[in-house]
């Protein structure tokens, strides 16, 4: 029986060999215009897709992404931007629709020739496949790893262990929470016992006599 990697979490699949996704090209449709992003950062929970948009393209505002960026640069080139403007532009966020869903983009670089625009996507969100874009991205990732994993028993065993650890983690966390609750209950019981002993040994007040 063939090994089915689709039964495993994307973040576990990627963790086996994250460098496979480095510089992977992804086509992103934004309001009818197709942009070419690339995978620039592959982390344990997210994949960062990046596009570099030239200042001349921003100035012309030919597409929805360029129009949005022009709101930050006012059509200026890097040499025309003051240090204060660069500071305000960098790490600015904005939202655009990819097909039927809104995504948050971020300006993560203000270079001499272009703006660096990033889209961070969590693997668990891609896994949900709420849109055709996410489904396409998931299929691309699965395709990148299928051959290597299906023909590598070491990777298969590692994936099985990752899945097992992932499934056992909630149970282990609940076990720890139970232990903490028991320890807290024991502390409260001992405090009550101590208070009872102190109250039992407390000298009785003498009755007040009137003369």
Long-range contacts (C-beta under 8 A, 24 or more apart in sequence): 2-150, 3-149, 3-150, 3-156, 5-142, 5-145, 5-146, 5-149, 5-150, 5-159, 6-142, 7-163, 8-159, 8-162, 8-163, 9-123, 9-124, 9-127, 9-162, 9-163, 9-166, 10-123, 10-124, 10-126, 10-127, 10-138, 10-141, 11-44, 11-45, 11-123, 11-124, 12-159, 12-162, 12-163, 12-166, 13-141, 13-142, 13-145, 13-149, 13-159, 14-42, 14-47, 14-123, 14-141, 14-145, 15-44, 15-162, 16-145, 16-149, 16-155, 16-158, 16-159, 17-145, 17-148, 17-155, 18-42, 18-43, 20-144, 20-145, 20-148, 21-47, 21-141, 21-144, 24-140, 24-144, 26-137, 26-140, 28-98, 28-119, 28-133, 29-98, 29-99, 29-133, 30-63, 30-64, 30-65, 30-96, 30-97, 30-98, 31-63, 31-64, 31-96, 31-97, 32-64, 33-63, 33-64, 33-65, 35-63, 35-65, 37-119, 40-118, 45-122, 45-123, 45-124, 46-120, 46-121, 46-122, 46-123, 47-120, 47-121, 47-123, 47-126, 48-118, 48-119, 48-120, 48-121, 49-118, 49-119, 49-120, 49-121, 50-108, 50-116, 50-117, 50-118, 50-119, 51-116, 51-117, 52-111, 52-114, 52-115, 52-116, 52-117, 53-114, 53-115, 53-117, 54-113, 54-114, 55-113, 55-114, 55-115, 58-115, 64-96, 65-96, 65-105, 65-117, 68-94, 68-96, 68-105, 69-107, 69-115, 69-117, 72-107, 73-115, 78-110, 78-111, 78-112, 78-113, 81-110, 86-110, 89-115, 98-131, 98-133, 99-131, 99-132, 99-133, 100-131, 101-130, 101-131, 101-133, 101-134
